[in-house]
Amino acid sequence: MLDIRRIHYGEWQFVIRRDKKEMYFILRILFFLIFLINEGN
């Protein structure tokens, strides 16, 4: 799995082209975490 902290802004397009499925998986996790934080407040 990708280490999101290592991905710089300029590398996003490369990452998306390399492995869209992995990218969507990461985005789903991020949105889920944001949802949990919002529910907690």
Phi and psi restraints in degrees (range 20) as a CNS / XPLOR table:
assign (resid 1 and name C) (resid 2 and name N)
       (resid 2 and name CA) (resid 2 and name C) 1.0 -68.2 20.0 2
assign (resid 2 and name N) (resid 2 and name CA)
       (resid 2 and name C) (resid 3 and name N) 1.0 145.3 20.0 2
assign (resid 2 and name C) (resid 3 and name N)
       (resid 3 and name CA) (resid 3 and name C) 1.0 -91.0 20.0 2
assign (resid 3 and name N) (resid 3 and name CA)
       (resid 3 and name C) (resid 4 and name N) 1.0 105.9 20.0 2
assign (resid 3 and name C) (resid 4 and name N)
       (resid 4 and name CA) (resid 4 and name C) 1.0 -62.3 20.0 2
assign (resid 4 and name N) (resid 4 and name CA)
       (resid 4 and name C) (resid 5 and name N) 1.0 -25.5 20.0 2
assign (resid 4 and name C) (resid 5 and name N)
       (resid 5 and name CA) (resid 5 and name C) 1.0 -69.0 20.0 2
assign (resid 5 and name N) (resid 5 and name CA)
       (resid 5 and name C) (resid 6 and name N) 1.0 -20.5 20.0 2
assign (resid 5 and name C) (resid 6 and name N)
       (resid 6 and name CA) (resid 6 and name C) 1.0 -88.8 20.0 2
assign (resid 6 and name N) (resid 6 and name CA)
       (resid 6 and name C) (resid 7 and name N) 1.0 -10.1 20.0 2
assign (resid 6 and name C) (resid 7 and name N)
       (resid 7 and name CA) (resid 7 and name C) 1.0 -84.9 20.0 2
assign (resid 7 and name N) (resid 7 and name CA)
       (resid 7 and name C) (resid 8 and name N) 1.0 114.8 20.0 2
assign (resid 7 and name C) (resid 8 and name N)
       (resid 8 and name CA) (resid 8 and name C) 1.0 -87.4 20.0 2
assign (resid 8 and name N) (resid 8 and name CA)
       (resid 8 and name C) (resid 9 and name N) 1.0 162.2 20.0 2
assign (resid 8 and name C) (resid 9 and name N)
       (resid 9 and name CA) (resid 9 and name C) 1.0 -54.4 20.0 2
assign (resid 9 and name N) (resid 9 and name CA)
       (resid 9 and name C) (resid 10 and name N) 1.0 -42.2 20.0 2
assign (resid 9 and name C) (resid 10 and name N)
       (resid 10 and name CA) (resid 10 and name C) 1.0 -69.3 20.0 2
assign (resid 10 and name N) (resid 10 and name CA)
       (resid 10 and name C) (resid 11 and name N) 1.0 -11.4 20.0 2
assign (resid 10 and name C) (resid 11 and name N)
       (resid 11 and name CA) (resid 11 and name C) 1.0 -98.4 20.0 2
assign (resid 11 and name N) (resid 11 and name CA)
       (resid 11 and name C) (resid 12 and name N) 1.0 -4.3 20.0 2
assign (resid 11 and name C) (resid 12 and name N)
       (resid 12 and name CA) (resid 12 and name C) 1.0 -58.4 20.0 2
assign (resid 12 and name N) (resid 12 and name CA)
       (resid 12 and name C) (resid 13 and name N) 1.0 -45.1 20.0 2
assign (resid 12 and name C) (resid 13 and name N)
       (resid 13 and name CA) (resid 13 and name C) 1.0 -61.3 20.0 2
assign (resid 13 and name N) (resid 13 and name CA)
       (resid 13 and name C) (resid 14 and name N) 1.0 -41.2 20.0 2
assign (resid 13 and name C) (resid 14 and name N)
       (resid 14 and name CA) (resid 14 and name C) 1.0 -61.9 20.0 2
assign (resid 14 and name N) (resid 14 and name CA)
       (resid 14 and name C) (resid 15 and name N) 1.0 -44.5 20.0 2
assign (resid 14 and name C) (resid 15 and name N)
       (resid 15 and name CA) (resid 15 and name C) 1.0 -63.7 20.0 2
assign (resid 15 and name N) (resid 15 and name CA)
       (resid 15 and name C) (resid 16 and name N) 1.0 -43.9 20.0 2
assign (resid 15 and name C) (resid 16 and name N)
       (resid 16 and name CA) (resid 16 and name C) 1.0 -63.2 20.0 2
assign (resid 16 and name N) (resid 16 and name CA)
       (resid 16 and name C) (resid 17 and name N) 1.0 -41.5 20.0 2
assign (resid 16 and name C) (resid 17 and name N)
       (resid 17 and name CA) (resid 17 and name C) 1.0 -68.5 20.0 2
assign (resid 17 and name N) (resid 17 and name CA)
       (resid 17 and name C) (resid 18 and name N) 1.0 -35.2 20.0 2
assign (resid 17 and name C) (resid 18 and name N)
       (resid 18 and name CA) (resid 18 and name C) 1.0 -67.9 20.0 2
assign (resid 18 and name N) (resid 18 and name CA)
       (resid 18 and name C) (resid 19 and name N) 1.0 -44.7 20.0 2
assign (resid 18 and name C) (resid 19 and name N)
       (resid 19 and name CA) (resid 19 and name C) 1.0 -155.9 20.0 2
assign (resid 19 and name N) (resid 19 and name CA)
       (resid 19 and name C) (resid 20 and name N) 1.0 86.6 20.0 2
assign (resid 19 and name C) (resid 20 and name N)
       (resid 20 and name CA) (resid 20 and name C) 1.0 -62.9 20.0 2
assign (resid 20 and name N) (resid 20 and name CA)
       (resid 20 and name C) (resid 21 and name N) 1.0 -38.4 20.0 2
assign (resid 20 and name C) (resid 21 and name N)
       (resid 21 and name CA) (resid 21 and name C) 1.0 -61.4 20.0 2
assign (resid 21 and name N) (resid 21 and name CA)
       (resid 21 and name C) (resid 22 and name N) 1.0 -43.5 20.0 2
assign (resid 21 and name C) (resid 22 and name N)
       (resid 22 and name CA) (resid 22 and name C) 1.0 -64.8 20.0 2
assign (resid 22 and name N) (resid 22 and name CA)
       (resid 22 and name C) (resid 23 and name N) 1.0 -37.7 20.0 2
assign (resid 22 and name C) (resid 23 and name N)
       (resid 23 and name CA) (resid 23 and name C) 1.0 -64.2 20.0 2
assign (resid 23 and name N) (resid 23 and name CA)
       (resid 23 and name C) (resid 24 and name N) 1.0 -46.6 20.0 2
assign (resid 23 and name C) (resid 24 and name N)
       (resid 24 and name CA) (resid 24 and name C) 1.0 -61.6 20.0 2
assign (resid 24 and name N) (resid 24 and name CA)
       (resid 24 and name C) (resid 25 and name N) 1.0 -36.6 20.0 2
assign (resid 24 and name C) (resid 25 and name N)
       (resid 25 and name CA) (resid 25 and name C) 1.0 -61.9 20.0 2
assign (resid 25 and name N) (resid 25 and name CA)
       (resid 25 and name C) (resid 26 and name N) 1.0 -45.2 20.0 2
assign (resid 25 and name C) (resid 26 and name N)
       (resid 26 and name CA) (resid 26 and name C) 1.0 -63.8 20.0 2
assign (resid 26 and name N) (resid 26 and name CA)
       (resid 26 and name C) (resid 27 and name N) 1.0 -43.6 20.0 2
assign (resid 26 and name C) (resid 27 and name N)
       (resid 27 and name CA) (resid 27 and name C) 1.0 -62.0 20.0 2
assign (resid 27 and name N) (resid 27 and name CA)
       (resid 27 and name C) (resid 28 and name N) 1.0 -39.3 20.0 2
assign (resid 27 and name C) (resid 28 and name N)
       (resid 28 and name CA) (resid 28 and name C) 1.0 -61.3 20.0 2
assign (resid 28 and name N) (resid 28 and name CA)
       (resid 28 and name C) (resid 29 and name N) 1.0 -41.3 20.0 2
assign (resid 28 and name C) (resid 29 and name N)
       (resid 29 and name CA) (resid 29 and name C) 1.0 -64.2 20.0 2
assign (resid 29 and name N) (resid 29 and name CA)
       (resid 29 and name C) (resid 30 and name N) 1.0 -44.2 20.0 2
assign (resid 29 and name C) (resid 30 and name N)
       (resid 30 and name CA) (resid 30 and name C) 1.0 -62.0 20.0 2
assign (resid 30 and name N) (resid 30 and name CA)
       (resid 30 and name C) (resid 31 and name N) 1.0 -45.7 20.0 2
assign (resid 30 and name C) (resid 31 and name N)
       (resid 31 and name CA) (resid 31 and name C) 1.0 -63.3 20.0 2
assign (resid 31 and name N) (resid 31 and name CA)
       (resid 31 and name C) (resid 32 and name N) 1.0 -37.4 20.0 2
assign (resid 31 and name C) (resid 32 and name N)
       (resid 32 and name CA) (resid 32 and name C) 1.0 -64.2 20.0 2
assign (resid 32 and name N) (resid 32 and name CA)
       (resid 32 and name C) (resid 33 and name N) 1.0 -43.1 20.0 2
assign (resid 32 and name C) (resid 33 and name N)
       (resid 33 and name CA) (resid 33 and name C) 1.0 -63.6 20.0 2
assign (resid 33 and name N) (resid 33 and name CA)
       (resid 33 and name C) (resid 34 and name N) 1.0 -42.3 20.0 2
assign (resid 33 and name C) (resid 34 and name N)
       (resid 34 and name CA) (resid 34 and name C) 1.0 -60.9 20.0 2
assign (resid 34 and name N) (resid 34 and name CA)
       (resid 34 and name C) (resid 35 and name N) 1.0 -42.1 20.0 2
assign (resid 34 and name C) (resid 35 and name N)
       (resid 35 and name CA) (resid 35 and name C) 1.0 -60.4 20.0 2
assign (resid 35 and name N) (resid 35 and name CA)
       (resid 35 and name C) (resid 36 and name N) 1.0 -44.8 20.0 2
assign (resid 35 and name C) (resid 36 and name N)
       (resid 36 and name CA) (resid 36 and name C) 1.0 -62.8 20.0 2
assign (resid 36 and name N) (resid 36 and name CA)
       (resid 36 and name C) (resid 37 and name N) 1.0 -41.7 20.0 2
assign (resid 36 and name C) (resid 37 and name N)
       (resid 37 and name CA) (resid 37 and name C) 1.0 -63.3 20.0 2
assign (resid 37 and name N) (resid 37 and name CA)
       (resid 37 and name C) (resid 38 and name N) 1.0 -42.6 20.0 2
assign (resid 37 and name C) (resid 38 and name N)
       (resid 38 and name CA) (resid 38 and name C) 1.0 -65.6 20.0 2
assign (resid 38 and name N) (resid 38 and name CA)
       (resid 38 and name C) (resid 39 and name N) 1.0 -39.3 20.0 2
assign (resid 38 and name C) (resid 39 and name N)
       (resid 39 and name CA) (resid 39 and name C) 1.0 -65.7 20.0 2
assign (resid 39 and name N) (resid 39 and name CA)
       (resid 39 and name C) (resid 40 and name N) 1.0 -32.7 20.0 2
assign (resid 39 and name C) (resid 40 and name N)
       (resid 40 and name CA) (resid 40 and name C) 1.0 -71.6 20.0 2
assign (resid 40 and name N) (resid 40 and name CA)
       (resid 40 and name C) (resid 41 and name N) 1.0 -24.2 20.0 2
